Amino acid sequence: MDLVTATPSFGSIINSLEDGKPQSNRKLEVFHPGVWGDHFLAYSHDQNAHKRQTSCEMPFAMDPSKSLERMMIKLDAWSKRVEELKEEVNRMLSRAKGSQQEIELIDVLQRLGVAYHFEKEIDEALHQIFQSQTDDVDDDLFVVALRFRLLRQHGFNVSSDVFYKFHDEEGKFNEALIKDVRGLLSLYEAAHLSTEGEDLLNEALIFTQKHLKSGISNLDSKLATQIEHDLEMPLWKSVQRLEHRHYISVYEEEKGRNDVVLELAKLDFNLLQSLHQRELKDLTRWDVESAHQLPKYMKVCYLALLSTVKEIEEELAADGKSYRVPYLIEAMKWLTGAYFNEAVWYNKGYVPLFNEHLTLSLISCGYPSITILTFVGMDEIATKEAFDWASTRPKIVMDASIVNRLRDDIVGSKFEQERGHVVSSLECYVKEHGCSEQEACDKLQELIKIAWKGLSQAYLDPPVSLALLMPIVNLARVMEVLYKNDDGYTFAEGKTKERIIALFVEPIAL
């Protein structure tokens, strides 16, 4: 069935409801209370303001006596200092050109979250490094793996054959590498950018995981903690902003740290956090007004959707980008159509075949629609041709959707069925193949690995600008973090709450 042409109107969905209540017996009130409430309506930019507790024991800064003028003076001072530090870092990049120090500095800038200030300089440096790859005779595993990872992350199709030099006479990775912990960790991170059929990188991943895990007990506590962190969530699959915050604390403890770069990272993090806080304040508890024709429980969602689309349309019109709105509307039709058809499945008790389930649930997971929405908010790089491409639901979008859907279903299936939900892909696979849940989970994990290889491949043969591919990969990263071991979306009071505090609530001490 064509999901777009089969999409029902909002009116038909509303008419399928009776007296504002769903026609099913689905349990709805099983979630924990909201964690944030009106928290972001009351934030203060002043990091020295006193702290108090909300009803959910959420600390936040709030001091009405601090004037807006004082806040703006502080932010302005930070901004000026950032500009000074950027000039110093630019000089460092210039002095390091062509050396090992250059590639290490680029890596540090990326991991601290400030590389976006130096995109042109870094792009030029990596082009030069890529062109010199054919003459690469470097035998330092750390440097070779770091160079490989950075080049692939930026869309350079560098061959994994560079790692054959680290094989022994039997064609396996040399056991002497076990002592090079720094090199092993660098190779481990590089191996995650493998594409389909790159057996050498698959071997590298197994080799590094094995020896990093077994060697942790012999390392000092700081290095052991860092290795445990990276084994849990490699760089390529991590939510970048969380990694920036984490690495700032790690880098601060390094003996050979660059204090100029560290200060830039801290100030820049706090400035961006201030911007995000203002955005979150604007996004918090919607003006519901009136929508009497809708059931009460739908009012907030429906009016928020209409209000948002209207606001987007007005802003785009002012910039001459009104052509983007029809793509957004069509994307919302995909999503509502998929939701409606899942509701039909649920009400009929229908259990589809696994592939039939994915045909629908890869749309209902929302990522194809969110991709269009992401493009709507971008600058001129999101051309009409880019929207046409995204509207075909290209492979990279569907690979990200596979990570979304299957990560969710592996850890969330049991809870969803307890509250009443359309069958998950996990249940469909179990029924179709007559296997155990564990066997089905293993199969879904394998499909997730294949999807990640597809995401890596898209970077080596980009159908559009890498700036347009990055948000799609970031969507997959969100699911890797939220659903790594449990459902951090539904049960947000633990690690998810801590992550939000780190990113949006607590500034870094200067």
HUUR-V722075 format. One record per residue. N is the residue number from 1. RES is the residue in one letter. SS is DSSP state (~ for helix, > for strand, _ for the rest). OMEGA is omega as a letter, one per 20 degrees, with the letter a starting at -180 (* if undefined). NEAR is the number of other ideal C-beta (glycine too) atoms within 8 Angstrom. Layout:
N|RES|SS|OMEGA|NEAR  N|RES|SS|OMEGA|NEAR
//
This chain:
1|M|_|r|4  2|D|_|a|5  3|L|_|a|12  4|V|_|a|9  5|T|_|a|5  6|A|_|a|9  7|T|_|r|11  8|P|_|r|9  9|S|_|r|6  10|F|~|a|8  11|G|~|a|6  12|S|~|r|8  13|I|~|r|11  14|I|~|a|11  15|N|~|r|6  16|S|_|r|6  17|L|_|a|11  18|E|>|r|5  19|D|_|r|5  20|G|_|a|9  21|K|>|r|7  22|P|_|a|6  23|Q|_|r|7  24|S|_|r|7  25|N|_|a|4  26|R|_|r|9  27|K|_|a|8  28|L|_|a|6  29|E|_|a|4  30|V|_|a|6  31|F|_|r|5  32|H|_|a|6  33|P|_|r|5  34|G|_|a|5  35|V|_|a|10  36|W|_|a|10  37|G|_|r|8  38|D|_|a|8  39|H|~|a|11  40|F|~|r|12  41|L|~|a|8  42|A|_|a|8  43|Y|_|r|13  44|S|_|r|10  45|H|_|a|9  46|D|_|a|11  47|Q|_|r|8  48|N|_|a|3  49|A|_|a|10  50|H|_|a|6  51|K|>|r|7  52|R|>|a|7  53|Q|>|r|6  54|T|_|a|9  55|S|_|r|4  56|C|_|r|9  57|E|_|r|6  58|M|_|a|12  59|P|>|r|9  60|F|>|a|11  61|A|>|a|10  62|M|_|r|10  63|D|_|a|9  64|P|_|a|4  65|S|_|r|4  66|K|_|a|9  67|S|_|r|6  68|L|~|a|5  69|E|~|a|6  70|R|~|r|9  71|M|~|a|12  72|M|~|r|8  73|I|~|r|8  74|K|~|a|10  75|L|~|r|11  76|D|~|r|8  77|A|~|r|8  78|W|~|a|11  79|S|~|r|9  80|K|~|r|8  81|R|~|r|10  82|V|~|r|12  83|E|~|r|8  84|E|~|a|8  85|L|~|r|13  86|K|~|r|11  87|E|~|r|8  88|E|~|r|9  89|V|~|r|15  90|N|~|r|10  91|R|~|r|8  92|M|~|r|12  93|L|~|r|15  94|S|~|a|8  95|R|~|a|6  96|A|_|a|10  97|K|_|r|9  98|G|_|a|5  99|S|_|r|6  100|Q|~|r|6  101|Q|~|a|7  102|E|~|a|13  103|I|~|r|13  104|E|~|r|9  105|L|~|r|13  106|I|~|r|14  107|D|~|r|10  108|V|~|r|11  109|L|~|r|13  110|Q|~|a|9  111|R|~|r|11  112|L|~|r|15  113|G|_|a|16  114|V|_|a|12  115|A|~|a|11  116|Y|~|r|6  117|H|~|a|8  118|F|~|a|13  119|E|~|a|8  120|K|~|a|6  121|E|~|a|10  122|I|~|r|13  123|D|~|r|9  124|E|~|r|8  125|A|~|a|13  126|L|~|r|13  127|H|~|r|8  128|Q|~|r|10  129|I|~|r|13  130|F|~|a|10  131|Q|~|a|7  132|S|_|a|8  133|Q|~|a|11  134|T|~|r|5  135|D|~|a|5  136|D|_|r|9  137|V|_|a|4  138|D|_|r|7  139|D|_|r|6  140|D|_|a|7  141|L|~|r|13  142|F|~|a|10  143|V|~|a|11  144|V|~|a|15  145|A|~|r|14  146|L|~|r|13  147|R|~|r|14  148|F|~|a|14  149|R|~|a|14  150|L|~|r|14  151|L|~|r|13  152|R|~|r|15  153|Q|~|a|9  154|H|_|r|10  155|G|_|r|9  156|F|_|a|9  157|N|_|r|7  158|V|_|a|11  159|S|_|r|5  160|S|~|r|10  161|D|~|r|6  162|V|~|a|11  163|F|~|r|14  164|Y|~|a|7  165|K|~|a|7  166|F|~|r|10  167|H|>|r|10  168|D|_|a|8  169|E|_|r|3  170|E|_|r|5  171|G|_|r|5  172|K|_|r|8  173|F|>|a|10  174|N|_|a|8  175|E|~|r|6  176|A|~|a|5  177|L|~|a|12  178|I|~|a|8  179|K|~|a|5  180|D|_|a|9  181|V|~|r|11  182|R|~|r|7  183|G|~|r|12  184|L|~|a|14  185|L|~|r|12  186|S|~|r|14  187|L|~|r|15  188|Y|~|a|16  189|E|~|a|13  190|A|~|a|14  191|A|~|a|12  192|H|_|r|13  193|L|_|a|13  194|S|_|r|11  195|T|_|a|10  196|E|_|r|7  197|G|_|r|4  198|E|_|a|10  199|D|~|a|6  200|L|~|r|10  201|L|~|r|13  202|N|~|r|10  203|E|~|r|10  204|A|~|a|14  205|L|~|r|12  206|I|~|a|8  207|F|~|a|11  208|T|~|r|13  209|Q|~|a|10  210|K|~|a|8  211|H|~|r|11  212|L|~|r|14  213|K|~|a|8  214|S|~|a|6  215|G|~|a|10  216|I|~|a|10  217|S|~|a|5  218|N|~|a|4  219|L|_|r|10  220|D|_|a|5  221|S|~|a|6  222|K|~|a|7  223|L|~|r|9  224|A|~|r|11  225|T|~|r|8  226|Q|~|r|9  227|I|~|r|13  228|E|~|r|9  229|H|~|a|9  230|D|~|r|12  231|L|~|r|10  232|E|~|a|6  233|M|_|r|9  234|P|_|a|10  235|L|~|a|10  236|W|~|a|10  237|K|~|a|10  238|S|_|r|12  239|V|_|a|11  240|Q|~|a|9  241|R|~|r|8  242|L|~|r|12  243|E|~|r|12  244|H|~|a|13  245|R|~|a|13  246|H|~|a|9  247|Y|~|r|11  248|I|~|r|15  249|S|~|r|8  250|V|~|a|9  251|Y|~|r|13  252|E|~|a|8  253|E|_|a|7  254|E|_|a|7  255|K|_|a|3  256|G|_|a|4  257|R|_|r|10  258|N|_|a|9  259|D|~|r|6  260|V|~|r|10  261|V|~|r|16  262|L|~|r|13  263|E|~|r|11  264|L|~|a|14  265|A|~|a|14  266|K|~|a|11  267|L|~|a|13  268|D|~|r|12  269|F|~|a|14  270|N|~|r|13  271|L|~|r|12  272|L|~|r|8  273|Q|~|r|11  274|S|~|r|10  275|L|~|r|8  276|H|~|r|10  277|Q|~|r|12  278|R|~|r|8  279|E|~|r|8  280|L|~|r|11  281|K|~|r|10  282|D|~|a|6  283|L|~|a|6  284|T|_|r|10  285|R|_|a|4  286|W|_|r|7  287|D|_|a|5  288|V|_|a|8  289|E|_|a|5  290|S|_|r|4  291|A|_|a|10  292|H|_|a|4  293|Q|_|a|4  294|L|_|r|10  295|P|_|a|10  296|K|~|a|6  297|Y|~|r|5  298|M|~|a|11  299|K|~|a|11  300|V|~|a|8  301|C|~|a|7  302|Y|~|a|11  303|L|~|r|13  304|A|~|r|9  305|L|~|a|9  306|L|~|a|8  307|S|~|a|10  308|T|~|a|8  309|V|~|r|12  310|K|~|r|8  311|E|~|r|8  312|I|~|a|11  313|E|~|a|10  314|E|~|a|8  315|E|~|r|8  316|L|~|r|12  317|A|~|a|9  318|A|~|r|6  319|D|_|a|6  320|G|_|a|5  321|K|_|a|7  322|S|~|a|8  323|Y|~|a|8  324|R|~|a|12  325|V|~|r|12  326|P|~|r|7  327|Y|~|r|14  328|L|~|r|13  329|I|~|r|9  330|E|~|r|11  331|A|~|r|14  332|M|~|r|11  333|K|~|r|10  334|W|~|a|14  335|L|~|a|12  336|T|~|r|12  337|G|~|r|14  338|A|~|r|13  339|Y|~|a|9  340|F|~|a|11  341|N|~|r|12  342|E|~|r|12  343|A|~|r|9  344|V|~|r|9  345|W|~|a|12  346|Y|~|a|13  347|N|~|r|8  348|K|~|a|6  349|G|_|a|5  350|Y|_|r|8  351|V|_|a|7  352|P|_|r|10  353|L|_|a|7  354|F|~|a|11  355|N|~|r|6  356|E|~|r|9  357|H|~|a|13  358|L|~|r|11  359|T|~|r|8  360|L|~|a|14  361|S|~|r|12  362|L|~|r|13  363|I|~|a|15  364|S|~|r|10  365|C|_|r|10  366|G|_|a|8  367|Y|~|r|13  368|P|~|r|15  369|S|~|a|12  370|I|~|r|9  371|T|~|r|15  372|I|~|a|15  373|L|~|r|10  374|T|~|r|10  375|F|~|a|14  376|V|~|a|13  377|G|_|a|5  378|M|_|a|9  379|D|_|a|4  380|E|_|r|4  381|I|_|r|9  382|A|_|a|11  383|T|_|r|7  384|K|~|r|6  385|E|~|r|6  386|A|~|r|13  387|F|~|r|14  388|D|~|r|8  389|W|~|a|10  390|A|~|a|15  391|S|~|r|10  392|T|_|a|6  393|R|_|a|8  394|P|_|a|9  395|K|~|a|7  396|I|~|r|13  397|V|~|a|13  398|M|~|r|11  399|D|~|r|14  400|A|~|r|16  401|S|~|r|13  402|I|~|r|13  403|V|~|r|15  404|N|~|a|14  405|R|~|a|13  406|L|~|r|14  407|R|~|r|14  408|D|~|a|13  409|D|~|r|12  410|I|~|a|12  411|V|~|a|10  412|G|~|a|12  413|S|~|a|11  414|K|~|a|6  415|F|~|a|9  416|E|~|a|9  417|Q|~|r|11  418|E|~|a|8  419|R|~|a|10  420|G|_|a|9  421|H|_|r|9  422|V|_|a|7  423|V|_|a|11  424|S|_|r|13  425|S|~|r|13  426|L|~|r|13  427|E|~|r|11  428|C|~|a|15  429|Y|~|r|13  430|V|~|a|12  431|K|~|a|8  432|E|~|a|8  433|H|~|r|9  434|G|_|a|5  435|C|_|r|8  436|S|_|r|6  437|E|~|a|7  438|Q|~|r|6  439|E|~|r|9  440|A|~|r|13  441|C|~|r|10  442|D|~|r|8  443|K|~|r|10  444|L|~|r|14  445|Q|~|r|10  446|E|~|r|8  447|L|~|r|10  448|I|~|r|12  449|K|~|r|8  450|I|~|r|9  451|A|~|r|14  452|W|~|r|13  453|K|~|r|12  454|G|~|r|13  455|L|~|r|15  456|S|~|a|14  457|Q|~|a|10  458|A|~|r|13  459|Y|~|a|13  460|L|~|r|11  461|D|_|a|6  462|P|_|r|10  463|P|_|r|7  464|V|_|r|7  465|S|_|r|8  466|L|~|r|9  467|A|~|r|7  468|L|~|r|14  469|L|~|a|13  470|M|~|r|8  471|P|~|r|9  472|I|~|r|15  473|V|~|r|12  474|N|~|r|10  475|L|~|r|13  476|A|~|r|16  477|R|~|r|12  478|V|~|a|9  479|M|~|r|12  480|E|~|a|14  481|V|~|a|13  482|L|~|a|11  483|Y|_|a|14  484|K|_|a|10  485|N|_|r|3  486|D|_|a|7  487|D|_|a|11  488|G|_|r|13  489|Y|_|a|9  490|T|_|a|8  491|F|_|a|10  492|A|_|a|10  493|E|_|a|7  494|G|_|a|8  495|K|~|a|6  496|T|~|r|12  497|K|~|r|11  498|E|~|a|8  499|R|~|r|11  500|I|~|r|10  501|I|~|a|11  502|A|~|a|9  503|L|~|a|11  504|F|~|a|9  505|V|~|a|10  506|E|_|r|6  507|P|_|r|7  508|I|_|r|9  509|A|_|a|4  510|L|_|*|6
//
